[in-house]
Amino acid sequence: MTYHQESHQLELCQHLTDWVICDSQPLTVLESPAFKQLIFQLDLKFQIPNPKYIKLLIYKAYNYLKSLIIEKLEKDANAVSLTCDLWTGCNRQDAFAVLLK
């Protein structure tokens, strides 16, 4: 089987990463047999990346955007509102959320 050219594979990986981030998907979804079957049916040439690779892309996006946000806040913000929430999920794992307005 032939796969996508590297540039197209990277573009598809970025779209996958965007989906993981925007919809708060766990990285384990990438290893789900049902997810793999769906992707295989949609695009035979796409190689589902290792979750560690997607994690690396997420960290790169975070570091890139973090510096842009800090720069924007230092330049334009007169005030910042910060809201925090802490709860325990059904699986007994603690969760913490921060909302910056």
C-alpha positions in Angstrom: 0.0 0.0 0.0 1.2 3.5 -0.7 0.8 6.3 1.8 0.3 10.0 1.5 3.2 12.3 0.7 4.9 13.5 3.9 3.5 17.1 3.6 -0.1 15.8 3.2 0.4 13.3 6.1 1.6 16.2 8.3 -1.4 18.3 7.3 -3.8 15.5 8.2 -2.0 14.9 11.5 -2.5 18.6 12.3 -6.2 18.3 11.6 -6.3 15.3 13.9 -4.5 17.2 16.6 -6.9 20.2 16.2 -9.8 17.8 16.7 -8.3 16.2 19.8 -7.7 19.7 21.3 -11.0 21.3 20.2 -13.2 18.4 21.3 -11.1 17.5 24.4 -10.6 14.0 23.1 -8.3 11.7 25.1 -5.2 10.6 23.3 -6.2 7.0 23.9 -8.9 7.5 21.2 -6.1 7.2 18.7 -5.5 3.6 19.7 -9.2 2.6 19.7 -9.9 -0.2 17.2 -13.2 1.4 16.2 -11.4 4.8 15.6 -8.8 3.1 13.5 -11.4 1.3 11.5 -13.3 4.6 10.9 -10.1 6.3 9.6 -9.2 3.3 7.5 -12.6 3.4 5.8 -12.3 7.2 5.3 -8.7 7.3 4.0 -6.7 4.1 3.3 -3.5 6.2 2.9 -3.6 8.0 6.2 -1.3 6.5 8.9 -2.7 7.2 12.3 0.2 8.7 14.3 1.4 7.5 17.6 -0.3 9.3 20.5 3.1 10.6 21.6 3.5 12.4 18.3 0.1 14.1 18.8 1.1 15.0 22.3 4.2 16.6 20.9 2.1 18.7 18.4 -0.1 19.8 21.3 2.9 20.9 23.3 4.2 22.8 20.3 0.9 24.5 19.8 0.7 25.4 23.5 4.1 26.9 23.6 3.5 28.9 20.4 0.1 30.2 21.5 1.2 30.8 25.1 3.8 33.4 24.0 1.3 35.1 21.7 -1.3 35.3 24.5 1.3 36.7 27.0 2.4 39.3 24.4 -1.2 40.3 23.6 -2.1 40.6 27.3 1.0 42.7 28.1 0.2 44.9 25.1 -3.5 45.3 25.2 -5.1 44.1 28.4 -6.3 46.6 31.0 -7.7 43.9 33.3 -7.9 40.1 33.4 -10.6 38.0 34.9 -9.6 34.5 36.1 -12.1 31.8 37.1 -11.2 28.4 38.5 -13.2 25.3 39.1 -12.3 22.0 40.8 -14.3 18.8 40.8 -14.0 15.0 41.0 -15.2 13.0 38.0 -17.2 9.8 38.0 -13.9 7.9 37.7 -12.8 9.6 40.9 -10.1 11.6 39.1 -9.7 15.2 40.1 -10.3 17.8 37.5 -9.3 21.4 37.4 -10.4 24.1 34.9 -9.3 27.7 34.5 -11.3 30.2 32.5 -9.5 33.4 31.5 -11.6 36.3 30.4 
